[in-house]
Amino acid sequence: MFFNQTHREVLRGRCVLCARPDDTGLCRHCRRELDLHCALDGPLCRCALPAPGLAPGDLCGRCLRQPPGFSAGYCAWAYRFPLDRLINAYKHHGRLPVERALEALAKAAPLPWPEADLLCPLPAHWRRRWLRGFDQAERLATALAPHWHRPMVPLLRRRRATRPQQGRSRAWRVRSLRHAFLALPASRGRRVLLVDDVITTGASARAAAHALREAGAEEVRVWALARTLDAGG
């Protein structure tokens, strides 16, 4: 049974994919399926896209032409079935029971950057947050902060709403996100791990990292739960 709008709400203590009894939100059978179909293996480019054959620190062709403003990207999962359905059920349909499963996946990954001073969520615009009732990146960063023993500090403000980035041209994405974020003065001198749920095109992370660096952040790296594989960084 897959979790979608036609099914009843998932009961506490059951797997969010198959409804087997499980306290973590994902039973071992469904976790094995996620590992099989969604795990990202091998080296990643700075934009967090898989880059077979690249040495650590090397850039893919797209990033060689236009390097991101952040110095590294980390991601353990590909945004594909069935993880994409879980994230959509949570983020776009308010299926909050899915959150515990996503947090369990996130916490399975070690802190990728031990030198990080803090976690900073990539914020949604207040209108989108109001419509959803929550900000998924903020909730994810809040859950990871005590697990990774780093403070969660919301250093970014979203100045204006932007349309979804997927399927748009690079030029459109750059124009759309120009000056979309404002970083607080407390960014100065900090090593910031920017947290988001999904990296789609990477344009939002680039714009947010640029704002943080302009405010004086020493270094910015990006961590996301999932990465789409059909869009460049």
C-alpha positions in Angstrom: 0.0 0.0 0.0 1.4 3.4 -0.9 0.6 6.4 1.2 -1.4 9.0 -0.8 -4.5 11.2 -0.5 -6.9 8.3 -1.0 -5.6 6.3 2.0 -6.5 7.0 5.6 -4.1 8.8 7.7 -1.1 6.7 8.7 -1.4 5.6 12.3 1.4 6.2 14.7 3.7 3.3 15.0 3.3 2.1 11.4 5.4 2.3 8.3 4.3 5.3 6.1 4.8 3.2 2.9 3.3 -0.2 3.7 1.6 0.3 7.1 3.5 -2.5 8.7 4.0 -1.9 12.5 7.2 0.1 12.9 8.1 2.9 15.3 10.6 4.6 13.0 8.1 5.4 10.2 9.9 3.1 7.7 10.0 -0.6 8.1 13.2 -2.5 7.2 11.5 -3.8 4.0 10.7 -0.4 2.7 14.0 1.0 3.8 15.7 -1.7 1.7 13.6 -0.5 -1.3 14.7 3.1 -0.6 18.3 2.1 -0.4 18.0 0.1 -3.6 16.2 2.8 -5.7 17.2 6.2 -4.1 20.6 5.9 -2.5 23.2 8.2 -4.0 26.6 6.4 -4.2 30.0 7.6 -5.4 31.5 11.1 -5.7 29.3 14.2 -5.9 30.0 17.5 -7.6 29.8 20.7 -5.5 26.2 21.0 -6.8 25.4 17.6 -5.2 24.9 15.9 -8.5 26.5 12.4 -8.9 29.8 12.8 -10.8 31.3 9.4 -11.6 35.0 9.6 -12.2 35.5 13.0 -10.6 38.1 13.3 -7.9 37.2 14.9 -4.6 36.8 18.6 -5.1 36.5 18.4 -8.8 33.5 20.1 -10.6 31.1 18.9 -13.2 31.1 20.7 -16.6 28.2 22.9 -15.6 29.8 24.1 -12.4 33.1 24.7 -14.2 31.3 27.2 -16.3 29.5 28.8 -13.4 30.8 27.7 -9.9 28.2 27.8 -7.1 28.6 30.3 -4.3 28.8 27.4 -1.8 31.9 25.3 -1.4 30.3 21.8 -1.2 27.0 20.1 -1.5 26.0 17.0 0.4 23.1 14.6 -0.3 22.4 11.0 0.4 19.3 10.3 -1.6 18.0 10.8 -5.1 14.6 12.4 -5.5 12.9 9.5 -7.2 10.2 7.0 -6.4 9.3 6.2 -3.7 11.1 9.0 -1.8 9.6 11.7 -4.1 6.1 10.5 -3.2 6.9 10.7 0.5 8.3 14.2 0.3 5.4 15.4 -1.8 2.8 13.9 0.5 4.5 15.7 3.4 5.3 19.0 1.8 2.4 19.6 -0.6 -0.4 17.7 1.1 0.4 18.3 4.8 0.8 14.6 5.6 2.7 15.2 8.8 3.0 11.5 9.9 5.5 11.2 7.0 7.8 13.6 8.8 9.2 11.0 11.2 10.2 8.8 8.3 12.0 11.7 6.6 13.7 12.7 9.8 14.9 9.1 10.3 16.4 9.1 6.8 18.1 12.4 7.5 19.5 11.3 10.8 21.0 8.2 9.3 23.5 10.5 7.5 26.5 11.7 9.6 27.3 15.4 10.0 29.1 16.0 6.7 31.1 19.0 7.8 32.5 18.8 11.3 33.8 22.3 11.1 30.3 23.8 10.6 29.4 26.3 13.3 25.6 26.1 12.7 22.7 24.9 10.6 20.7 27.4 8.7 17.5 26.4 7.0 16.8 27.7 3.5 13.6 29.5 4.2 10.3 29.4 2.3 8.4 32.7 1.7 5.9 33.6 4.4 3.0 33.1 2.0 4.1 29.5 1.1 4.7 28.8 4.8 1.3 30.1 5.7 -0.4 28.0 3.0 1.4 24.8 4.1 1.3 25.6 7.8 5.0 24.9 8.3 8.4 25.4 6.7 9.8 22.0 5.9 13.5 23.1 5.8 13.2 24.8 9.2 11.6 21.7 10.7 14.3 19.4 9.2 17.1 21.7 10.5 15.5 21.8 13.9 15.4 18.0 14.1 19.0 17.7 12.9 20.5 20.3 15.1 20.5 18.3 18.4 21.4 15.1 16.5 24.4 16.8 15.0 25.2 18.9 18.1 25.1 22.2 16.2 22.7 25.1 16.8 20.0 25.9 14.3 20.2 29.6 13.6 17.8 31.1 11.0 20.2 33.6 9.4 18.2 34.1 6.2 15.0 36.0 5.4 13.1 35.5 2.1 12.5 39.0 0.7 10.0 37.9 -1.9 8.2 34.8 -3.2 9.4 33.0 -6.3 7.8 30.6 -8.7 8.8 26.9 -8.7 12.2 26.6 -10.3 11.9 23.1 -11.9 11.7 23.2 -15.7 12.8 26.8 -16.0 15.8 28.0 -18.0 19.0 29.0 -16.1 18.6 32.6 -17.1 15.0 32.7 -15.8 16.1 31.1 -12.5 18.9 33.6 -12.0 16.6 36.6 -12.7 13.8 35.1 -10.5 16.1 34.6 -7.5 18.2 37.8 -7.7 18.0 39.5 -4.3 15.4 37.0 -3.1 17.3 36.4 0.2 18.5 38.7 2.9 21.2 37.4 5.4 21.4 38.7 8.9 24.6 40.4 10.2 25.1 37.5 12.6 26.3 35.5 9.5 29.7 37.3 9.7 32.6 35.0 10.3 30.4 31.9 10.6 30.7 28.5 8.8 27.2 27.9 7.7 25.7 24.5 6.7 22.6 25.5 4.7 19.8 22.9 5.1 17.0 22.1 2.6 14.7 19.2 1.9 15.3 18.9 -1.9 17.8 20.4 -4.3 16.0 20.8 -7.5 17.9 23.1 -9.8 20.3 24.4 -7.1 19.4 28.0 -8.0 17.9 28.8 -4.6 20.9 27.4 -2.7 23.2 29.5 -4.9 21.2 32.7 -4.2 21.0 32.0 -0.5 24.8 31.2 -0.3 25.5 34.4 -2.2 23.5 36.4 0.4 25.3 34.7 3.3 28.7 35.4 1.8 27.8 39.0 1.1 26.8 39.3 4.8 30.3 38.0 5.8 29.9 34.3 6.3 33.3 32.6 6.2 32.1 29.6 4.3 28.8 28.1 3.1 28.0 24.5 2.3 24.7 22.9 1.5 23.1 19.7 2.8 19.8 18.4 1.4 17.8 15.3 2.1 17.3 14.6 -1.7 18.6 15.7 -5.1 16.8 15.7 -8.4 18.9 14.1 -11.1 17.3 15.7 -14.2 18.2 19.3 -13.4 21.6 21.0 -13.2 23.0 22.8 -10.2 
